[in-house]
Amino acid sequence: MTESPPPPPNEVPPLPSSFSLISTLGVVAMLSGLLVVLIYEYTKPIIAENKRIATERAIFKVLPKATSRMTFVVRNGQIERADDKTIGELIYAGYDADNNLVGMALNAAEQGYQGIVQLLYGYDYKTGCITGYDVLKSTETPGFGTKITTDKDFLANFNCLDAKVNSEQTGLINVIKTVRHGTKQNPWEIDAISGSTITSNAIGRMFNQSGQALHPIIAKNLALLTTAKESERGEHE
């Protein structure tokens, strides 16, 4: 059998056609996109369930006197019954064993040093106090940025952070704000964590924004929130 002669030393092998390259890239891109979609659809319910569990735990952490809760959503300044899948500004109302309203758990979020800090906090409508919080999401720097969950002096701000609604029910009586460490003089002020001013300020802003927006709505719809648990029990009897 005769062998084909080798190509001349200086001959360049033919390049693949543009169509072949584009087709190959198109197939790779399509498969990559399909893989991303499949992973997203697979993990979406898992992520949603983990978020639901984290929220459920946080509700009863910030409302320790509650034994049950109901979900409401704010629409056009009014509160309506909802479920946890409802999209919008949600209010979680906590009730004791006798179906008495003990407080609300509310969402708040603000830009911190590295990203969004998202909290769920407890609000006592009787005293007008923010009574604690649980961090749902944070990408703050380990150390100073994460002291919002460990610093005892900082957490003491929320034994009763004044967030009372004014008589017109249009906002808070006082603006909630963070002050320089060691200078707090009023119950609506937050004594900052030394060395973590940005994160501390974010906490103050988010509580003020949430309080100004939601606490007056709660005050205006308090009758519904107070009687909702008894009404639900009556519907099921």
C-alpha positions in Angstrom: 0.0 0.0 0.0 1.3 3.4 -0.9 1.2 6.1 1.8 0.1 9.6 1.1 3.1 12.0 0.9 3.4 14.3 3.9 2.4 17.9 3.4 5.0 20.4 2.4 6.9 21.7 5.5 5.5 25.2 5.2 1.8 24.3 4.5 -0.7 25.5 7.1 -3.5 23.0 8.0 -6.9 24.3 6.9 -8.9 26.1 9.6 -12.4 25.0 10.6 -15.1 27.0 8.9 -16.8 29.9 10.7 -20.1 28.0 10.5 -18.6 25.0 12.4 -17.2 27.3 15.1 -20.5 29.2 15.6 -22.4 25.9 15.6 -20.2 24.4 18.3 -20.4 27.6 20.5 -24.1 27.7 20.0 -24.5 24.1 21.2 -22.3 24.7 24.2 -24.2 27.9 25.2 -27.5 26.1 24.8 -26.4 23.2 27.0 -25.0 25.6 29.6 -28.2 27.6 29.7 -30.3 24.5 30.0 -28.1 23.3 32.9 -28.5 26.6 34.7 -32.3 26.5 34.3 -32.5 22.9 35.5 -30.3 23.6 38.6 -32.4 26.7 39.3 -35.7 24.9 39.1 -34.3 22.0 41.2 -33.0 24.3 44.0 -35.8 26.9 44.0 -38.2 24.9 46.2 -35.3 23.9 48.5 -34.3 27.5 48.9 -37.9 28.6 49.5 -38.4 26.0 52.2 -35.2 26.9 53.9 -36.2 30.5 53.9 -39.6 29.6 55.3 -38.1 27.6 58.1 -35.6 30.4 59.0 -38.5 33.0 59.0 -40.6 30.7 61.2 -37.9 30.3 63.7 -37.2 34.1 63.7 -40.8 34.9 64.3 -41.0 33.0 67.6 -37.5 34.1 68.6 -38.5 37.8 68.4 -42.0 37.1 69.8 -41.1 34.7 72.7 -44.6 34.9 74.2 -46.3 33.8 71.1 -47.5 30.2 70.6 -49.1 30.7 67.2 -49.1 33.3 64.5 -51.0 34.7 61.5 -49.7 36.3 58.3 -51.0 39.6 56.9 -50.0 41.7 54.0 -50.1 45.5 53.6 -52.1 46.8 50.6 -52.9 50.5 50.1 -52.5 51.3 53.8 -54.7 48.4 54.9 -54.0 45.0 56.3 -55.4 41.8 54.7 -55.1 38.2 55.7 -52.5 36.4 53.6 -50.2 33.3 53.6 -46.5 33.0 53.5 -46.4 32.7 49.7 -48.0 36.2 49.3 -45.8 38.8 47.7 -45.6 42.1 49.5 -45.0 43.7 52.8 -45.8 41.0 55.3 -46.7 41.4 58.9 -46.6 38.3 61.2 -48.9 38.7 64.2 -48.2 36.5 67.2 -50.8 35.2 69.7 -50.5 33.5 73.0 -52.3 30.3 74.1 -55.5 32.3 74.8 -55.4 33.9 71.3 -54.4 37.3 72.7 -52.3 39.4 70.4 -48.8 39.7 71.9 -46.9 41.6 69.2 -45.8 41.6 65.5 -42.8 40.4 63.7 -41.7 42.8 60.9 -39.1 42.7 58.1 -36.5 45.4 57.7 -33.5 45.7 55.4 -30.8 48.2 54.6 -27.5 48.4 52.8 -24.6 47.6 55.2 -20.9 47.8 54.7 -20.7 44.9 52.2 -24.2 44.1 51.2 -27.9 44.1 52.3 -28.6 43.3 56.0 -32.1 41.8 56.4 -33.7 41.4 59.8 -36.9 40.3 61.3 -37.8 42.3 64.4 -40.3 42.2 67.2 -42.7 45.1 67.8 -44.8 45.5 71.0 -47.8 47.6 70.0 -48.7 48.2 73.7 -45.5 49.8 74.7 -44.5 51.0 71.2 -41.1 49.3 71.6 -38.9 47.3 69.2 -38.0 44.4 71.4 -35.3 42.5 69.6 -34.4 41.1 66.2 -33.0 38.1 64.3 -30.7 38.4 61.3 -32.1 36.7 58.2 -29.4 37.7 55.8 -26.0 39.4 56.2 -22.8 39.5 54.3 -21.0 41.9 56.7 -17.3 41.4 57.5 -16.7 38.8 60.2 -15.8 40.6 63.4 -17.1 44.1 63.8 -19.8 43.8 61.2 -21.3 40.6 62.8 -21.3 42.1 66.3 -24.9 43.1 65.7 -25.7 39.6 66.8 -23.2 39.2 69.7 -22.4 42.5 71.2 -24.4 42.6 74.5 -24.2 46.4 74.8 -25.6 46.9 71.3 -28.3 44.3 71.8 -29.4 46.1 75.0 -30.6 49.0 72.8 -33.5 46.7 71.9 -34.7 45.8 75.3 -37.2 48.6 74.5 -36.2 50.8 71.5 -38.8 53.6 71.4 -40.8 53.4 68.2 -44.2 54.9 69.3 -46.7 56.2 66.8 -47.7 59.8 66.9 -51.3 60.8 67.7 -52.1 61.5 64.0 -50.9 58.0 63.2 -48.8 59.3 60.3 -45.4 58.3 61.6 -43.3 57.9 64.7 -43.1 60.4 67.4 -39.3 60.4 67.2 -36.9 59.5 64.5 -35.0 56.4 65.3 -31.3 57.0 64.8 -27.9 55.6 65.6 -25.6 57.8 67.6 -21.9 57.6 68.3 -20.8 55.0 70.8 -21.3 56.1 74.3 -23.5 59.2 73.5 -27.0 57.7 73.7 -29.4 59.9 75.8 -32.9 59.0 74.5 -34.8 55.7 74.2 -35.2 56.1 70.5 -31.5 56.3 69.9 -29.2 53.3 69.2 -25.8 53.3 70.8 -23.4 52.3 67.9 -20.9 49.5 68.1 -17.4 51.0 68.4 -15.5 50.4 65.2 -18.6 49.3 63.3 -20.3 52.6 62.5 -21.5 51.7 59.0 -23.4 48.5 60.1 -24.7 50.3 63.2 -26.0 53.2 61.1 -27.7 50.7 58.7 -29.6 49.2 61.7 -30.8 52.6 62.7 -31.9 53.5 59.2 -33.8 50.3 58.6 -35.7 50.4 61.9 -36.7 54.0 61.3 -37.8 53.4 57.7 -39.8 50.3 58.7 -41.2 52.0 61.8 -42.3 55.1 60.0 -44.0 53.0 57.3 -45.5 50.1 59.2 -46.2 51.1 62.8 -48.9 53.6 61.9 -50.6 51.1 59.6 -50.6 48.6 62.5 -52.1 51.2 64.8 -54.9 51.9 62.3 -55.7 48.2 61.8 -55.2 47.1 65.3 -58.8 45.9 65.7 -58.4 43.4 62.9 -55.1 42.1 64.2 -56.5 41.8 67.7 -59.5 39.8 66.7 -58.1 37.8 63.8 -57.2 34.7 65.8 -60.6 34.4 67.5 -62.3 35.0 64.1 -60.2 32.2 62.5 -61.2 29.8 65.2 -64.9 30.7 64.8 -64.6 30.0 61.0 -63.3 26.5 61.7 -65.9 25.6 64.3 
